[in-house]
Amino acid sequence: MTRSRQHDLGSPIAASEITPRSLFEQRRMLLQGAGMLGLAGLGLGAGEAAAQSANAVKLAGKLNPQYAVPDKLTSYRDITNYNNYYEFGTDKSAPSSFAASLKTRPWTVSVEGMVKKPASFGIDDLLKLAPIEERVYRLRCVEAWSMVIPWLGYSLSELLRKVEPLPGAKFVEFISLADKAQMPGVSDHILAWPYTEGLRLDEAMHPLTMLGLGLYGEVLPKQNGAPVRLVVPWKYGFKSAKSIVKIRLTDKQPATSWNLAAPQEYGFYSNVNPDVDHPRWSPANERRIGDQASGGGLFAPRRKTLPFNGYAEQVAGLYAGMDLKKFF
């Protein structure tokens, strides 16, 4: 996706929110020369870089400019300390406080169901399955806050092609880890565990849909869904399942956790749509976490929500002829 095309996807972005071209060029040079993400090139302050590198396992990834949105990156500190991950608690700070108990090795993801070649993949298998690249995606959560995150990984289609979906497969179900011994939130009955999400097969195979393995130059922090998660940038954040242990292809639409809990609020598709009302939050606008113009966080200025989170040009065709207020 080029910068000029992205500006056509929705409301114009303020000049102050655009990462300077020189910064992106610097990042590309660092990637080409060293094969690693440069923390200084990503805009981290010295204090943040030190905090990140203390326990970080580095992950090489080459910037793919096709997926480099021009928005200013959300800081590593905000990305890793303001999370929805109910397996560790409902407060935004709970995942960073309690996720240290998560054991991410050994880790296996099984891919089964309507596939010709069912298989299990260890985390090292996934890290080597396809070239790791950096993609800068917008993340928009249903509570009307958003971030801009430099993810590391590759298209989910790379994995799905390995197992060869059968002709009758229409949907992909994602099942997350649910372990009371490691995840204190699983003892609460907020949702029916394990956390389960789903996509239509064509959504899952779309090149934007990403198997996330890292961010900001390192393997995924535990509070962000380590060691492997889904990233679907045109849908609300809860559709991007974390800490995945099973992927199942099926001919039936899978039941998903939030749709089961509150079907009037959380549809199966959950595309970012400013025209579909949510009972508790306005879909028409959002607050960018870390925006310092008004102190950041809940006091950040509101900005217009873009249809499909700004990815309409790439994905709107998936829903041609559908009533997106009915199939929300």
Salt bridges, closest charged atoms under 4 A:
GLU17 OE1 - ARG303 NH2 3.38
GLU25 OE2 - ARG21 NH2 3.80
GLU25 OE2 - ARG28 NH1 2.81
ASP71 OD2 - ARG138 NE 3.19
ASP71 OD2 - ARG288 NH1 3.49
GLU112 OE2 - LYS246 NZ 3.93
GLU112 OE2 - ARG248 NE 3.46
ASP124 OD1 - ARG105 NH2 2.82
GLU133 OE2 - ARG135 NE 2.60
GLU134 OE2 - ARG27 NH2 2.33
GLU143 OE2 - LYS92 NZ 3.41
GLU164 OE1 - LYS116 NZ 3.86
GLU164 OE2 - LYS117 NZ 3.06
GLU173 OE1 - ARG248 NH1 2.37
GLU197 OE1 - LYS239 NZ 2.62
ASP202 OD1 - ARG200 NE 2.89
GLU203 OE2 - LYS235 NZ 2.77
ASP251 OD1 - LYS252 NZ 3.52
GLU265 OE1 - HIS278 NE2 3.31
GLU265 OE1 - ARG280 NH2 2.53
GLU286 OE1 - ARG140 NE 3.44
GLU286 OE2 - ARG288 NH2 3.87
ASP291 OD2 - ARG303 NH2 3.62
GLU313 OE2 - ARG5 NH2 2.72
